[in-house]
Amino acid sequence: MAQYKLAYGHAVQTISLQGNNTILLAEHRQPLPQVSEEDMVRRALEKPIGSARLSALVRPGQRVAVVVSDITRPCPTARLLPFLLSELQSGGIEEKDIRIVFALGSHRCLKPEEQAKLVGEAVFDRVCCGDIGSGPFIEVGRTSRGTPVQVFQPVVEADWRVYVGNIEYHYFAGYTGGAKAVLPGVCSLETITANHSWMVHDSAVAGRIAGNPVREDIEEAASFLGPAFLLNVVLDGEKHIVEALAGDVILAHRQGCQKVDALYRVPLAQRADIVLASAGGWPKDINLYQAHKALENAAHAVRDDGVVILLAECPEGFGHPRFAEWMTCGDPPERLLQRIQEQFVLGGHKAAAIAKIRRRGVRIFLVSAMNAEVVRSTGLEPYVSVQEALKTAQREMGDNARLVVMPHAGSTLPAILPAPE
């Protein structure tokens, strides 16, 4: 008999398992870097990937747009900007010619105090900062998939663009970071809608770039702009920088993706009948909107017509009004996927992502504090106890059901190994 303690809100739920069909799937552990965060960032800028140093590329008098993440991303922008600004200064760029642009995508505008916190008070006081608001946007082209590329005017008109962000898995763009600073970061809602409508494609999944229509469309859109430079970081579970990468927007990003894979992609011999996944406790399971990421990762480990048991307290319920509206509307999975293709709606897109999982015949047992009738209205099946949910799943899947346990499903991406020849 094996026991597992799984995070649930501020507490844990304990589950007892017996038999030989259980696999524990946890993230990889790697030695901590032997250099400081500051040294990593400095070295990345001194030896960029696929590019000359930024200080050697820019010229005095040129305008530089530095695109940074908004408050929905964990990027430690304030720890990166001093090194980046120093590099620009070494190239003769004055602070009056630098504009920091917050990449909102379809998110809300930032308050001045939020902007100051993200970039650091000293930088905020010296350098022009602002988000994209409602534009204006300039159309710079149309991708081969038909996306009209409408980009925030100051970013288009700058002589150089520097994209700052962090790289982690993204459930339909493959990974964050890289050219995502452009699309969706500083593009119009029309552009974002056209690009994100590809999220329903079978290749639009976490950890995939080649053949991923969302990522490929993003990078084609970014190529329509002028010269650009990348500064991205990879973080560990405590948000410490474990890798810094600078240089060519594509090449540096790809190396960062490899680092993410080394940390968080975990091999699995075959898909399971049942996947038991903890979102990771508070705040990762504060609501279903946030816990959805764990569900997406768990879905990689479960077979079609299998069961995912998602352990997420969700004391704040759905966490987003539009998400709640779409989840409880009663539409079947196919209709939700059709709706998101017709028009991308923030909040609705996560309901569509869950519909994409359910379309495979996967049943989702939600162990939470949410009202049971509300959960049933979404097509998910409510439970209070993880042991009760597992007992039901095992009864329905059979005595020989294969079980995968994911204690840290929010940051672990299962990778199914190829079948032996």
N, C-alpha and C positions, 0 to 999 in steps of 0.2 A: 504494500500500500504506500503510495507516494502522495505527499501533500504539497500544494502550491498556494502561496499567499499572493493574491492578485489585488492591485491597487483599485480602490473604488472610492471616489471622492476624497475625503480626508482620512479614510479608513482603509480596511482591506476586507476582502471576502476570501475565505479559505475553502479549497476544494480538495477532496480526497479521490484519488484515482488508483485503479488497479488494472493489471493486464499488461501485455507487451506491445500494444498498438498505439502508445502515446509517445509523441515527440515534443520535446521542449525547444522552442525556436526563439532564441534571444539574439540581440545584436552582437556583432563582432566586438571584441575588445582589442585595442591596439595600444602600444606604448605611447605615453604622452610625449609631445615634441620636446626636444632637448634645448630648444631656444625659446626666447620670450616672444610674446605676440608682437611686440614692437620690432624685434629683429626679423620676424617672418614677413611682416608688411614691408619693411625697409628693403629686404633682400628681393622681394617680388618686384618692387619698383625699379631696383637697380639692375635686375636681370630678367626683363620681361620675356614672355613666350611669343615667338613669331613676330617680334616687333623690336624696333629701336626703343630706347628709353623715351618716355614722354617728354622729358626736358630737352631732348635732342630733336623732337618732332615739332614742337610748337615754336612760334616766333613772337617777339614782342609786338604788342598791339592787337594780337588776335583775340577774338572773343571765344570763351570756353564755357560750354554748358555742362555742368556736373550733375548727372541724374542719379538720385539716391532713393532708397526705399521709404515707404510711408510707415505708419505705426503698426500695420498688420504684419510686418516682417521682423525677424529677430536680428537683422544685420546691425552690427555695432558701428554704425556710421560715424559717431562722434570719435571713436578710437582710430578710424581710418583717415579721416579728412586732414588732420595736421600733416601727415606724411605726404598725402596727395597734393595739398596746397604748397608744401615746401618744394615738391618736384616741379610743379608748375612755375613757381617763383624762380627756380634755377634755370628755367627756360625763358625767363624774361617776361612772364605773364604777371600783370599787376592784379591786385584783388578787385579793382573796379571793373575789370574785364571778365570777371568770373560770375556766373549766375548758377546758383544751386537750385535744381528743380526737383520737387518731390514727385515720384512716380506713383500717381494715385490709381491709374487704371480706371476702374469703375467705382472706386471707393470714395468716401466723403472727403471734403477739403479738411485741411488741418488747421487747428487753432495756432496762433503765434507761439504760445507757450509749448505746444507739442513740437513745432518746428525747432524751437530753441533746444528742447531736450534731445531731439534726434541728432542734431549736428553739433551740439555743444554751445554753451552760452558765448564763448569767445568768438567762435566762427560766426554765429548768428549775428553778433554785434558788428562784425567787420565786412561780411560778404552778403551780397544781395541773395535773398532766399524767397522762394515762393512755389506754390503748387500750380497745377495746370488749370484748376478751376473749370470754367466752361470754354476755355480756348483763349485766343483764336487758334484754329488748326489750319494747316496747309496740306493739300493733297499732293503727295510727291510721286505717286505712281499707283499701279494696281498689280497685285501679285498674280501669279499664274493660276491660283485658285479663285481669283476674282475678288480678293479683299481690297477695298479702297484704302490706301495707306494715308490717313490724315493725322499729321503729327503736330504737336504744340509748336507754334511759330518760333519762339525763341530757341528751341532745340534745332529746328531746321536751319535757322539763319546763323547759328554759331559757326565759327571756323573749325572748332574741334568739339567733340562730344566725349565725355568720360562717364562710363557706366559703372556705378558702385553698387554692390549687392552681395548676398550670400547664396550659396548653392545647396539645395536640398531636393528631395524628391517632390515632384508635383504630379498630382493624380491624373492629369490629362496632357500636360505639356512636357512630361518626362522628368524634367528638372526645373527648378527656378534658376535665377541668375542669367548671365549672358545677355542675349538680345531681348529678353523679357523686360528689360529696363525700357525698351522702346515700345514694344507691343506685348502686353497692354499698357505699360507704364505711362507713356506720354502721348497716347493716341486717343482719338475721339471714340465715343460710345458706338458709333456706326462701325468703325474699324474693329473694335473689340468684339462686337456682336458677330460680325462676319467671320472673324478668326475663331472665336470660341464655339461657333456652331459646329465645328469639326470635332468637338469633344466626344461625340457619340460614335466616332469611328473606332473600330476594334483595335487599331494600332495607337490610339491616343491614350496611353497608359503610363503609369509611373515607371521611371527607369529606362524609357525607350526614347531614342532620338531618331535613328534611321527609320524612315518610313512613317514616322509620327507626323500626321498632317498639320497638327497645331504647331509643333515646334518648327517644322520646315517652313510653314507660312510666316511664322514670327521672324525667322532669320532672313527670309527673302525680303520681308518688309524693311527690316533694319538695314539691308544692303542698299536701299534707295537713298540713304542719307550719306553725308560726306564723311570725312575721316573720323575714326572713333578709337577709343582705347578703353580697356577693361581693367577694373580692379574688383575682384571677387574673393570671398573667403568661404571656408568650410568650417562649421562649428561642431563642437561635441554636444552632448546632452545637457551640459551646464552652460552652454552658449560661449564657451571659450574658443578662441580661434586655434584651429589645429592645422590649417593650411591657408596660405595666401597666394593668389595667382594674379598676375598682371600681364597685359600685352594685347595680342590680337583677340578680338571679340569672340571668335569661334574657337581658335586653338587653345587659348587659356581656359575658356569655359570647359572644353572637353577634358582637360587634365583635372579640373576641379570635380567633374562628374565621376572620373575614375576614383578620386579620393572618397567621394560619397559612397560609391559602391564598395570600396574596401572597408568602410566603417559600418555600413548599414544594410548591404545586400547579403542575405543569408541563404545558402543553398538548401534545397529541399528535394528529396528523391522523387516524390510524387505528391499529387494533390490529395488532400485528406477528405474524408466524409464529413468530418466535423472540425471546425476551427473555433477554439475558445480564445477570445482576444480581449485583453484589458486595454482601454484607451490610455491608461497610465495614471489614473487618479486626477485629483484637482491640480491645476486648472484645465487640464486637457479634456476632462469630461464635465466641465461646467455646464455645457449644453450640447445638444445633438449636432449643432452646426460645427462645433470644434471636434467632437468625437468622431465625426464622419471620416476624418483622415485615417483613423485606426481601422475603420470598417473597410476602407478602400484597400489598405495593405493586407488585411485578413482575406479579402476576396481573392487575392493572388494565390492563396494557399488552399482554397476549397474547390472541390470538383463541381461541375454542373449538377444541379439537383441536390447539392449538399446543404449543410447547415452552418451558419456563422452565429456564434453566441457572442454578442458584443456587451462587455461589462462597462457601463458608463452611467454614472449616477444621474447626470443631467438635472441638477436642482433648478436651473433656469429654463428648463424645457427645451424648446427648439432653438432659441437664441437669435432668431432672425424672423421678422414678421412675414416676409415674402416666402422664405423657406417653409414656414409653418403652413402658409396658404397653399403652396404647391403640394406639400406632403399630405395634407388632409382633404384635398379636393375630390378624392375618389377616382381619379383617372387611372387607368391601368398603365403599366410601365411603357408600353409602346406609344401611348398617347403623350405621356410626359416627354419622351425622347423626341417625338414629332414636334411638340410645342417649343422645346429649347432650340431645335433647328430652325424653326420659323422665326424666333426672336430670342436672343440670349437675354436672360433676366437674372440679375444678381440675386442669389438666394434660391431661385428656381433651378439654377444650374446644379446645385448640390442635390436637390430632389431628383433631377434627371440622372445624376451620377448613381444614386442609389437605385433608380429604376433600371439602369444599365446592368447592375448586379442581379437584381431580381429577374430580369429578362432571361438570365441563364437558368432559372428554376431554383436559385439559391433562396432558402428560407433564412430570415434574419430574426433571431431571438434577441430581444433587447432587455437586458437586466438593468433596470433603472428605477428611479423614484418618480418617473412620469406617470400620469394617470393612465390606467390600463386601457380604458375605452379610447382615449386619444391615440395611444400607440396602435391599437387595432385599426383605427381609421386610416392609418398610414400604410397598412399592409404588412407592418412588422408585428411580431408576436411578443407580448409583454410578459416579463417575469420579475420577481422581486429577489429571488435567490438564484445564484449561479449553479448551485448543486441541483436545484429543481429543474433549471433549464437544461443542464447536461443530462439528467436522468431521462427527460423527455426525448432529447435528441438521440441518445443511445438506444432507447426503446424503439424509435422509429427507423434508425439507421442500421440496427442489428448488432448482435453481440461482437461481431468481428470488425466493427466500424473503426477506421483509422482516425486518430485524434491528434491534432496539432494544438499546442498551447503557446500563445504569444503574450507574455507578460508585458511587453513594451511594444504593442502593435502600432502605436503612433509613429515610431521611428524605425521599424524593422520591415524591410521589403523582402518577402520570400522570392527566391529564384528557383524555378523548377529546372532540375538538371535534365539534360538531353537523355533520351532512352539509349541504352547500350546497343551497339550494332550487332 
